[in-house]
Structures are given as C-alpha cells and as structure tokens.
Amino acid sequence: MDEKLLVTIFQIIGAAGSAKSNYMEAMAAAREGNFDEIDRLLKEGDDFYKEAHDIHIDLLGMQDSEEGLPTSLILIHAEDQMMSAEQTRMMAEEFIYLYKDKYGVKD
C-alpha cells in the first residue's frame, strides 16, 4: 500500500477516534450534571467527524481513478471507526436528553 494512502487512512482513524472521545466526554459531562460543557464537546466532536468524513470522501474519489482504491483491513478499520463515532454521537444525544430530564434541565 502506498505510504501517502496509509497516512490518509490513519488521519481518518485519528479524527474519527477524537470525535468519538468528545462524544463520550459529552455523555460523562451530562452524567455529572455539567451541562455547560456539552455543547462545546459535541461541536468539537462534530468538527473531528467532519474532518474524517471529508478525508473519506476524497478517498472515495480515488475509486474512479485508474489506480483505484485498494481494499485493505486498515481501510475497513477506518470506516468502522467512522461508523462507531456516528453511532456514539446518536447515543450521546439520547443520554444527554435523559440526563437533562433527570436533573430537570429545560432546553
């Protein structure tokens, strides 16, 4: 696998992992009743996720090139990390809603 492609794939993994970490931190903040931090953590997570998504879209563009995009376990891992981050974001929204209800916080 081309070194540049490998670095690009690791950028996706890193950004998706950072997004997921921020979403987990947002849930922890909600659990502790620290609702002032939630919006910042979700926004930062969304920024990381967008970074991963944009890189992924660029990679998909390679699919149509003459070289194509080689399928590899590391690329599958990167895509799995993106899906995991997306699912964590959806769960975070639900948990935050429940914790706000528990603490009597109105939006």
trRosetta pair geometry for C-beta under 8 A, 3 or more apart (Angstrom, degrees):
i j d omega theta_ij theta_ji phi_ij phi_ji
1 5 5.7 -113 173 81 95 121
1 6 5.4 109 117 -61 118 102
1 70 6.2 -145 -109 72 89 142
1 72 6.0 -3 -79 -64 140 160
1 74 7.6 -118 25 43 176 131
2 5 4.2 82 72 7 98 109
2 6 6.9 -167 92 -10 50 85
3 6 5.5 -54 -148 36 34 114
3 7 6.4 36 154 -20 67 103
4 7 5.8 -52 -150 34 32 111
4 8 6.4 34 150 -20 63 106
5 8 5.5 -54 -150 35 33 115
5 9 6.4 34 152 -20 66 104
5 59 7.9 100 -146 -124 86 103
5 62 8.0 109 -113 -147 112 175
5 70 7.6 74 146 37 162 103
6 9 5.7 -52 -148 34 32 111
6 10 6.5 29 153 -16 64 105
6 74 7.0 18 -133 108 79 156
7 10 5.7 -57 -150 39 32 110
7 11 6.6 40 148 -26 64 101
8 11 5.5 -48 -154 26 34 116
8 12 7.0 36 148 -18 62 98
8 55 6.1 -179 -173 -175 87 113
8 58 7.6 -112 -163 93 133 119
8 59 6.4 153 137 -78 130 108
9 12 5.7 -48 -159 30 38 113
9 13 6.6 37 146 -17 66 104
9 59 7.6 82 -82 -100 73 149
9 72 7.9 -45 -103 70 167 122
9 74 5.4 81 136 131 149 106
9 75 5.5 -90 -123 -91 132 66
9 78 4.9 -122 -168 -48 83 150
10 13 5.3 -48 -146 37 41 115
10 14 6.1 42 154 -20 68 104
10 74 7.9 -30 -64 175 73 123
10 78 7.8 -106 -75 -91 24 118
11 14 5.8 -53 -145 38 30 111
11 15 6.2 24 159 -14 65 109
11 51 7.8 -106 160 148 98 104
11 52 7.7 -179 129 -108 72 63
11 55 5.4 -157 103 -133 116 166
12 15 6.1 -60 -144 41 26 105
12 16 6.0 21 161 -14 65 113
12 52 4.9 92 -149 -149 64 85
12 55 5.1 -149 -75 93 86 128
12 56 5.7 91 -119 -65 130 87
12 59 7.7 -33 -52 -16 141 144
12 78 4.2 57 95 -168 126 120
12 79 7.9 -3 145 -61 143 46
12 81 7.1 134 133 71 86 122
12 82 6.7 -42 175 -55 106 111
13 16 6.1 -59 -141 41 24 107
13 17 6.1 25 158 -20 62 112
13 77 6.7 11 -98 120 120 99
13 78 4.9 -89 -60 -108 82 79
13 81 5.3 99 -129 26 63 165
14 17 5.8 -58 -146 38 26 111
14 18 6.4 25 156 -18 63 107
15 18 5.7 -53 -148 36 31 111
15 19 6.4 36 152 -22 64 103
15 48 4.8 -178 -171 -176 74 79
15 49 7.2 156 146 -88 96 20
15 51 4.3 -133 -146 94 146 110
15 52 3.8 -173 96 -60 116 88
15 55 7.0 137 25 13 148 134
16 19 5.6 -49 -150 32 34 115
16 20 6.5 33 152 -18 65 104
16 48 7.3 166 -82 142 18 100
16 49 6.8 64 -114 -113 59 63
16 52 4.3 96 -57 -117 80 163
16 78 7.1 139 11 -167 143 63
16 81 3.9 115 103 130 139 103
16 82 4.7 -96 -110 -79 139 55
16 84 7.3 88 160 61 116 91
16 85 4.6 -139 -168 -21 80 141
17 20 5.7 -53 -148 36 32 111
17 21 6.4 36 152 -21 64 105
17 81 6.0 -41 -56 -167 75 129
17 85 7.5 -110 -68 -73 20 118
18 21 5.6 -51 -147 34 33 115
18 22 6.5 34 154 -19 64 103
18 45 7.6 -168 127 -120 69 59
18 48 4.2 -138 95 -144 105 152
19 22 5.9 -57 -155 35 31 110
19 23 6.5 28 151 -17 65 106
19 45 4.5 93 -156 -168 63 74
19 46 7.2 94 -137 -69 106 17
19 48 3.8 -162 -65 92 79 111
19 49 4.0 96 -125 -58 154 80
19 52 6.6 -88 -11 2 135 133
19 85 4.3 54 92 -161 117 135
19 88 7.9 139 122 71 85 123
19 89 7.4 -32 158 -61 107 110
20 23 5.7 -55 -149 36 34 112
20 24 6.4 34 153 -19 66 105
20 45 7.5 125 -40 -146 13 112
20 81 7.4 -106 -21 -173 136 80
20 84 6.0 2 -95 118 140 96
20 85 4.2 -106 -60 -103 88 78
20 88 4.8 86 -136 40 81 160
21 24 5.7 -55 -149 37 31 111
21 25 6.3 32 152 -19 65 106
21 45 7.7 -166 69 -104 56 99
22 25 5.5 -53 -147 37 33 113
22 26 6.4 39 151 -24 65 101
22 41 5.0 177 -176 -176 86 77
22 42 7.1 156 141 -90 108 22
22 44 4.9 -154 -132 93 149 98
22 45 3.2 -161 89 -70 125 94
22 48 6.5 150 4 19 135 135
23 26 5.5 -48 -150 29 34 115
23 27 6.8 34 150 -17 62 100
23 41 7.4 151 -86 144 25 101
23 42 7.0 62 -104 -110 66 65
23 45 4.8 114 -49 -147 75 161
23 85 6.9 145 4 -160 139 69
23 88 4.4 121 97 130 145 106
23 89 5.1 -105 -109 -85 143 55
23 91 7.7 89 157 65 123 87
23 92 4.4 -123 -171 -44 92 148
24 27 5.7 -52 -155 34 35 111
24 28 6.5 35 148 -18 66 105
24 88 6.5 -43 -54 -173 78 131
24 92 7.5 -109 -70 -86 28 114
25 28 5.5 -52 -147 38 36 113
25 29 6.3 41 152 -23 67 102
25 37 7.8 -88 143 140 99 125
25 41 5.1 -140 95 -146 104 138
26 29 5.6 -49 -147 33 32 113
26 30 6.5 33 152 -19 62 103
26 37 7.4 -160 -116 117 60 89
26 38 5.0 84 -154 -140 92 70
26 41 3.9 -180 -74 102 89 129
26 42 5.2 69 -101 -58 156 79
26 45 6.9 -76 -20 -12 128 142
26 92 5.1 53 84 -165 120 130
26 96 6.5 -33 146 -72 102 124
27 30 5.6 -53 -151 35 33 112
27 31 6.4 38 150 -23 65 104
27 91 7.4 -8 -81 119 139 92
27 92 5.0 -114 -57 -123 97 80
27 95 4.7 25 -131 96 103 147
27 96 6.8 -107 -103 -56 58 78
28 31 5.5 -50 -148 33 34 115
28 32 6.5 22 155 -9 65 108
29 32 5.9 -65 -150 44 30 104
29 34 4.3 -89 -165 78 82 104
29 35 7.2 139 139 -85 101 26
29 37 4.3 -124 -144 76 152 119
29 38 5.4 -167 95 -71 130 73
29 41 6.3 168 4 -1 144 152
30 33 7.5 43 -176 -73 32 22
30 34 7.5 -94 -64 56 22 64
30 35 6.7 56 -110 -93 65 71
30 38 6.0 60 -65 -91 90 125
30 95 6.1 136 80 127 146 91
30 96 4.5 -138 -89 -114 155 66
30 99 3.8 128 158 63 102 156
30 100 7.1 -59 -150 -43 110 72
31 95 7.6 -27 -58 164 88 117
31 99 5.9 -105 -79 -107 39 141
33 99 7.4 -149 -83 170 51 111
33 103 5.2 140 -119 -102 97 148
34 37 5.0 14 135 15 107 116
34 38 7.6 152 107 -38 69 82
35 38 5.4 -30 -156 -1 52 122
35 100 6.8 84 -107 -98 133 90
35 103 7.5 -156 -41 79 125 151
35 105 5.7 147 -65 -134 165 165
37 40 5.7 -70 -164 46 51 111
37 41 5.7 44 148 -22 85 113
38 41 5.9 -64 -147 39 28 108
38 42 6.1 23 161 -15 68 109
38 96 5.9 111 -150 -132 142 132
39 42 5.9 -57 -144 40 28 108
39 43 6.1 29 158 -19 65 110
40 43 5.8 -58 -146 38 27 111
40 44 6.2 25 157 -17 64 109
41 44 5.8 -54 -144 38 29 109
41 45 6.2 31 155 -19 63 108
42 45 5.5 -56 -147 38 31 113
42 46 6.2 33 153 -21 65 105
42 89 7.7 102 -144 -141 89 89
42 92 6.9 171 -100 126 100 139
43 46 5.6 -53 -147 36 30 112
43 47 6.5 34 151 -22 63 102
44 47 5.6 -49 -151 31 33 114
44 48 6.7 32 151 -16 64 102
45 48 5.7 -54 -152 36 34 110
45 49 6.2 33 151 -19 67 106
45 85 7.6 -174 -178 -171 101 105
45 89 6.7 171 132 -98 130 99
45 92 8.0 65 78 28 169 171
46 49 5.5 -52 -144 37 33 113
46 50 6.3 38 155 -22 65 103
46 89 7.6 92 -82 -126 76 135
47 50 5.8 -50 -148 33 30 112
47 51 6.6 35 150 -22 61 102
48 51 5.6 -52 -154 31 34 115
48 52 6.6 32 151 -16 66 103
48 85 7.9 -121 106 -159 105 148
49 52 5.7 -53 -152 37 35 110
49 53 6.1 36 151 -20 68 108
49 82 7.6 113 -148 -144 81 77
49 85 5.6 -179 -104 135 103 133
49 86 7.1 117 -147 -77 133 69
49 89 7.0 1 -66 -57 159 142
50 53 5.5 -54 -143 39 32 114
50 54 6.1 34 157 -22 67 105
51 54 6.0 -54 -146 34 27 109
51 55 6.6 24 156 -15 61 106
52 55 6.0 -59 -152 38 30 109
52 56 6.2 31 151 -22 65 110
52 81 7.7 -120 -154 107 149 104
52 82 5.5 -176 139 -101 130 99
52 85 7.2 93 50 44 159 159
53 56 5.5 -57 -148 36 31 114
53 57 6.4 35 153 -23 65 102
53 82 7.0 122 -79 -146 68 126
54 57 5.7 -48 -149 31 32 113
54 58 6.7 34 151 -18 62 102
55 58 5.7 -53 -156 34 35 114
55 59 6.6 36 147 -20 65 103
56 59 5.5 -52 -152 34 35 113
56 60 6.5 39 150 -22 66 101
56 78 7.5 177 -95 137 102 114
56 79 7.3 111 -131 -98 129 77
56 82 6.4 27 -62 -80 154 160
57 60 5.6 -50 -151 32 34 114
57 61 6.9 44 148 -26 61 98
58 61 5.6 -47 -161 23 37 118
58 62 7.5 44 143 -24 60 94
59 62 5.6 -43 -166 18 45 116
59 63 7.9 64 139 -33 61 86
59 69 6.2 91 169 -126 83 138
59 75 7.7 178 171 -139 149 114
60 63 5.5 -21 -172 -5 51 119
60 69 7.3 -49 -117 -34 30 162
61 64 6.5 -55 -172 31 47 103
61 65 7.4 55 136 -32 68 101
62 65 5.1 -44 -156 15 53 120
62 67 6.9 -42 -175 78 98 102
62 68 7.0 75 143 165 83 20
62 69 4.5 105 98 -72 106 97
63 68 6.4 17 -148 -151 40 62
63 69 4.7 -42 -81 5 63 119
65 68 6.5 -146 73 -51 73 27
65 69 7.9 94 39 -44 98 74
69 75 7.6 137 161 -140 105 161
70 75 7.6 165 95 -14 66 147
71 75 6.5 -126 -150 64 43 135
71 76 7.4 45 -172 -48 84 100
72 75 4.7 96 57 6 81 101
72 76 7.1 -144 96 -3 44 86
73 76 5.6 -54 -149 38 35 113
73 77 6.3 41 150 -24 66 104
74 77 5.4 -47 -148 33 34 117
74 78 6.6 41 150 -23 63 100
75 78 5.5 -47 -150 30 35 114
75 79 6.6 31 153 -14 64 103
76 79 5.8 -56 -150 39 33 109
76 80 6.3 38 149 -22 65 106
77 80 5.5 -54 -147 36 31 115
77 81 6.5 35 152 -22 65 102
78 81 5.7 -52 -152 32 31 112
78 82 6.8 33 149 -19 62 102
79 82 5.5 -48 -151 32 37 114
79 83 6.5 35 151 -16 66 103
80 83 5.7 -54 -148 38 34 109
80 84 6.2 36 152 -21 66 107
81 84 5.5 -53 -145 37 31 114
81 85 6.4 35 154 -21 64 103
82 85 5.8 -53 -149 34 30 111
82 86 6.5 30 152 -19 63 105
83 86 5.6 -54 -150 36 34 113
83 87 6.4 31 153 -16 66 105
84 87 5.8 -55 -147 38 31 109
84 88 6.2 34 153 -21 65 107
85 88 5.6 -54 -146 36 31 113
85 89 6.5 39 152 -25 63 101
86 89 5.7 -49 -153 28 32 115
86 90 6.8 29 151 -15 63 103
87 90 5.7 -53 -152 35 36 110
87 91 6.4 34 152 -15 68 106
88 91 5.7 -55 -146 40 34 110
88 92 6.2 42 152 -28 66 104
89 92 5.6 -51 -149 30 29 115
89 93 6.9 34 152 -21 61 99
90 93 5.9 -48 -157 27 34 113
90 94 7.0 28 149 -13 63 105
91 94 5.7 -59 -154 39 38 110
91 95 6.1 33 153 -16 72 108
92 95 5.8 -57 -142 41 31 108
92 96 6.0 32 159 -21 67 108
93 96 5.9 -56 -145 36 25 110
93 97 6.4 29 154 -21 61 106
94 97 5.7 -54 -151 33 30 114
94 98 6.5 27 153 -16 64 106
95 98 5.6 -56 -149 38 34 110
95 99 6.2 29 155 -16 68 106
96 99 5.8 -55 -143 40 31 108
96 100 6.2 34 155 -22 65 105
97 100 5.9 -55 -149 34 27 111
97 101 6.5 27 152 -18 62 106
98 101 5.6 -54 -152 35 32 112
98 102 6.3 36 150 -22 65 105
99 102 5.3 -49 -145 34 36 116
99 103 6.2 18 160 -4 68 108
99 105 8.0 9 118 28 70 124
100 103 6.2 -65 -143 49 28 97
100 105 4.1 -89 -155 67 81 107
100 106 7.7 139 167 -69 112 16
100 107 7.1 30 170 -51 157 86
101 104 7.6 32 -176 -74 29 31
101 105 7.8 -75 -48 46 22 72
